Structures are given as structure tokens and as C-alpha cells.
């Protein structure tokens, strides 16, 4: 049984509540099932205490006819209370194609890789605590401005190069999702080779969402590097970034949007076309979320796909015209 109550309690500690309450319930991926129907099936309402079991709720949803997968997440915060996301994948609807679970239980993460990764986690947490989270992607991997975290990150290229063979094998074959996640994170600091990029793109379809998140974080700087340095002869496909907009996992969707925001600033024709073909319904439903910080990235992307100027996007959002704007976009794009 999976639990999310403990994490939400930590996140919502400032509210000084023993059991967090739900401020907003958001849904996505649902067409045959209305938001009201999903809330009724889950027996949840805004203002209720947060349910304790993530696994039980997801199992209940998957038991409904026509729902293949489900994901529920409690996210901080709306006035100190939880935002409760309910995502479903309905049969026949656009979805992220997840690969099968790797089976090789004999692969082991090298000890020095595990050790440096632990240092990276601690250093990154300290940088976040200090509010120094600005990132430099110019070298094709992430470097934080904060001195302590940057010092650890600068050790990673040598580690990734020395262990690239086993790290690539772990990403593709290891039965341990934690090892796959670490390998995907470290590989991004390795040699800028097309084969490694393809391993990371495969990891975007990993059955574990934390592995997918690590791979996306590694590929983001590589995508910018490839654009800035065409002579490097590497290519990062944006296909799976767009496909992640249709994932049943809330984290996939948010991570993909946060990457697509900077990638679409130049209105790359091929990327915009793919988003128009595969992303409009998902972006439209997310752009209507009540929690505005989570809705804004979707609204920006939707506006860019529709050909709106940055000023038009900003002005219609500020004037609270997003609902009528989204309706016009969907009518224009026939989505």
C-alpha cells in the first residue's frame, strides 16, 4: 500500500494541522468521467481531510470501466492546504507509452557513483534552502550558481565518463528503479554522445516516474546545448517531451511543461506543430486548473501553439480572460 499522507504533512507543516485538508481538487485526462463523477467515486470533497492511501484510491479508479491507469497526488499549497490532483488514462485517449519494467537484478550501481549522488542531493537541498537555485545550462548539463552545489556538480563529468558503460546499461536494464534514477541523473553530465542521449530518451518512458523526471532533467540542458552548438552533431528529440503532456502522472506533465516553456520561446515550427497535433486537449484542461501557478505554464504553451503574441498571452491572463481565450483556441485549432 502506498501512502502520501506523511509527505503532505511535512509540506503543509506551516498550517499547523494534524491532518491536512483539501483546498482544491483538480482532474485531468478525464473525458468520459466528469470531475463530479470522479469525486463521487473517490468519496472526496474540497474541505475534507486528505485521504491516507494513494494506492487504494488509484486501485479504485482503475476498477472503473474504461480507466486503464490512474494517479493521485497531494501537492502543496493553496492557503496552507493541499491541492489534490486526480489523473486518469481513459481507454483510447492520448497517453504516454511506458516501456516494460527492466528485469536485470544483477546490475549494481558503482559505490563512488552512489556516494557522489548522495553529496549532490545534500548540496542541492542546501542550495534550495538558501534560495540559490539559479541554473547554468551552457555546458550541456546543470550547474547551480550556489558554490557548494556547483563544486559537487563539477565532479560529475569525470565520474560519468569513467562509468558510462555501466550507467548506460543500468538505465536500460536494471530492475532497481533507484539505480536507474541515479544513472539517468549522472549520465547527463557525461560525454555528449548520441547513444547516451538515446538512452536518456528511452528513460523518458521508464515505468518509474522518478526515473522519467531524472532523465528529463538531464536532457533539458542537452537540448539547449544541441541547439546552440549544431557542430556538436547531437540531437535531442522533443517528441517525448510533448508526449509527457498526456501522462497520467502529474509530475510528468508539470516537468514537461516547465521544459517546453523555454524550448518554445523561439516558436520552433516543428515543435509547435507536434504540440498542436498531440498536446492541445491536455494543455487546455491544465490551463483551466484553479490553482493558478500550475495552470499558467499550460496557458502560455497553449497561447504559443495558437500563434498568440507574448503580450496577448500575458494580457488575457491578467484580465482573467483565460476561459474564453481557451475556447477560442480550441475552436480555431479544432481540438
N, C-alpha and C positions, 0 to 999 in steps of 0.2 A: 504493500500500500504506500502511495506517495503522499507526502504532506507538504503544504505550503504555508501553513499557519505560522510556524516558527519564523520563517523568513519575513513574513509580513509583520510579525510582532516587532522584529528588530527595526524594520523600515519605518514603522509607524510609532516608534517608541515616544516620539515627541508628543504624541496625542495623549499619552499617559492613560491608555486604555488597556485593560487586561485582555480583552478580545477585540480586535479591530472591527469596525463596521464598514459596510459597503456604501461608498458615496455615489458611485456611478456604475451601471452595468452597460458594457459595450459589447456588441456582437459583430462578427464578420464571417464571410464565407457562406452565409445562410440566404437562400432564395426560396426554397420550398417551405422553410420554417421561419415564421416571423419572430422578431425578438421577444414578443409576448409569449409565444408558444415555447421558446427555449427557456425563458424564465420560469414558466409554469412547470415544465418538465423537471427542472432542477430545483424547484421549490425555493427560489431565491428572489429577493426584492431589495431595492435600494433602501438602506437604513437597517438591514438585517446584519447580525454578526457574520463575520467571514466564515464560510464552511471550512471544516478542518481538513478534509481529504480531497486532494486533487485527483487522485487515481479513481476514486469512487464516482466522482462527477463525470469524468471522461468516459468511464465504462458505461455509465447510464446513457450518455449521449450516443455512443457508438451502438448501443442497443436499439436505438430508434431506426425505423425503416428509412433507408436512403442516406444515412450518415455513415461514412466509411471511417473517418478519423475525427478526433476532437482534441482540443487543447484549451485548458482554462488556466488563467494567470491572474494573480492578485498583485497589482503594481502600485507603488507609492507615487504620488499622493494627491488627493484633492481635498484641501482644507483639513489635512491630517487624517483623512480616511482613505480606504483602498479604492482603487479603480479596478473593477472586476471584468476581465475580458473573457468572452466565451467565443471560441472559434470552432467552426466545423468545416469538414470537407464533405460536400454532398456528391453523390454518385453522378458522374457525367459532367461535373463542373471543372473549370481550370484548377490545376493543383501542381504542387512541386513534386517532381518524380524522385522519390527516395530510393537509393540503391539498397541491396540486401546487406544484412549485418555481416561484417567480415568474421571469419571463423578461426584464424590462426592464433592459437593460445600460446605458442612457443616464443613469439617475439617479445623482447624486453627492451624497455627504454634505457639507454645508457645512463649510468649513475650521474655522470657530470652534466648531462643534459637535464635530468630531473633536478639537480641541485641548482643550476643556474636559473631554471624556470621558477623555482621557489623564490630565489632572490628577486627575480623580475616581478613576481606577484607582489611581494612585500614592498619593493621600491615604487611600483606603480600605485599601490594603495597609499603610500606616504605622500606621493606627489598629488594624488586626488585629495587627500586630507588637507594639504596645504593650498589647494585650489590652483595648482600649477599644472594644468593639463593640456597646454598648447602643444600641438604635434608638428613635426617637420617630416614631410614625406619626400623630400627632394632626392634622397639617395635610393628610393625604391623600397624603403622599409621605415617603420615608425621610430622616430626619435623624439622623446619628450624634452621640452626646454628645461625641466627641473633637473638639476645637476646629478643627484643621486640615481634617479631612474635612467638618465641618459648614460651614465657610466656603466651601468649593468647592460643596457641595450647595445652599447658599442662592443661588448664582448661576444655578442651573439653571432655576428657574421663568421668568425673563425670556428665557433662551435658548430654552426650549421654546415659549414663547408666540410669540416672533418668528419661529420656523421651523416652526410647527406644520403648515403646509400641506405642505411638502416632506418633513417627518418622517413624516407620515401616509402620504404616497404611497410613501415608501421602505419602510415596514413592509409595505404591501400588495403592492408591485410590483417592488421592486429585486431583481435577480439576485444581488446580493452579500450573502451571509449576515452578514458582519461589519457591513456598513452597516445591515442590518435589526436586528441585535442592538443597536447603538448607538442607533438611532432608538427602539426599544422601551424602552430604559432611560431615555432623556431625555424621551420623551413622558409618562411617569408624573409628571413634575414640571410639566407644562403645565396649561392650563385644565381644570377638572373638567367636561368636556362628554361627553354620552352617546356622541357619534360617535367621540371619541378612545378611550373605554372599549371600544367595539365593535371598533376597530382592534386594540387590545391583546388582546382576546379572540380575534380571528382569529389573532393571532400565537401563541396557545397551541397552535395546530395547525400551526405552521410546520414545514417539513421538517428544519430545523436545531435540535438540542436546546438550543444556547446561546441562540438567539433565543427559544425557548419559556421558558427559565429567566429571561431578562431581562424578558419580558412578565409572567411570574408575579410577579417581584419588584416590578414597577410596579403590578400590580393588587391585591396584598395590602393595602397601605395605603389604596388607594381603596375596597376592600371595607369596611374598618373605618370609614372616613370616611362612606361612604354609610349605614351602619347608625347611626352616631352623629348624623348630620345628615340626617334624612329630608327636610327642607326644601330640601336641595340638589338634589333631583329627579334624582339619578343612581342607576343601578342596575348592580351588578356581578353577573353570573350566576355562580353557583357550579358550574354544570353541568360545565364543562370542568375545574375543579379535581378533581372526583370522577373524571371520565373519565381524567385523567392517572394515576390509580392503576393503570390497566390498560395503561399504556405499556410498550413493550418496553425503553425506556431507563431504567436505574437512577436517573439523576439526576432524571428527570421524577417518578418515584414518590416519591423522598425529598423533593423540593421540594414536591410536592403534600401529602404528609403533614405536613410542617413548617408549612404554611399552614393545613391543616384542623384541626390541634391547637387553635390559638387560636380559630378560627372556630366550633368545636363546643362551646366551653365553656358556652354558653347552651343547648345541645341544641336548636337551631333545628329545628322539626319537618320543614320541607320539605327541608332539607339532610340531616338524619338519614335521612329516607325515601329520598332519592336514593342515599345511601351504602348503604343496606340493599338497594336494588334492583340496584346496579351494582358495589358495592365489596367485598362480603363475601369471595368467594374470594381476591381479591388481598390483602386485609388479612390473612386467615387464613394464607396462605402466608408473607407477610413477617413476621408476628408470631412465626413459628416459626424464623426465621433464628437461627443460632448466635451471631452477633455481636450481643450484647445492645443496645448503643447504637442500632443500626439497626433492631432488632426492636421496641423499646419504643414508638415512635410508632404503629406499626401496632396493637400490643396495646391502647394507650389508645383509639384510634379504634374498634377492634372492640368494646371494652367499652362505649363510649358508645352505639354503634349498638344494642347488645343491651340497653340500659337499665340497665347496672350503675352503681352509685354510684362516685364518685371513690375512696372508701375501699375499696370492693370491688376495684376495678381495682388499686389500689396493694397491697392485702394479698395478693391472689392472685399478683401478680407477685413480691412479696418472698418469698412462701412457695414459689416455684418450682412453682406450680400452673398454669402457662400452657397446657400441652398439654391437660390435662383440661378446663380452662376453655374453650379454643378449640373442643374437641369438643362441649361442651355448647351453646355459642353457635351453632355450625353446625347442630346438631340442632334447637335452638329456632327458628332462623330458616330452617330447611330450605334451607341453602345448601351 
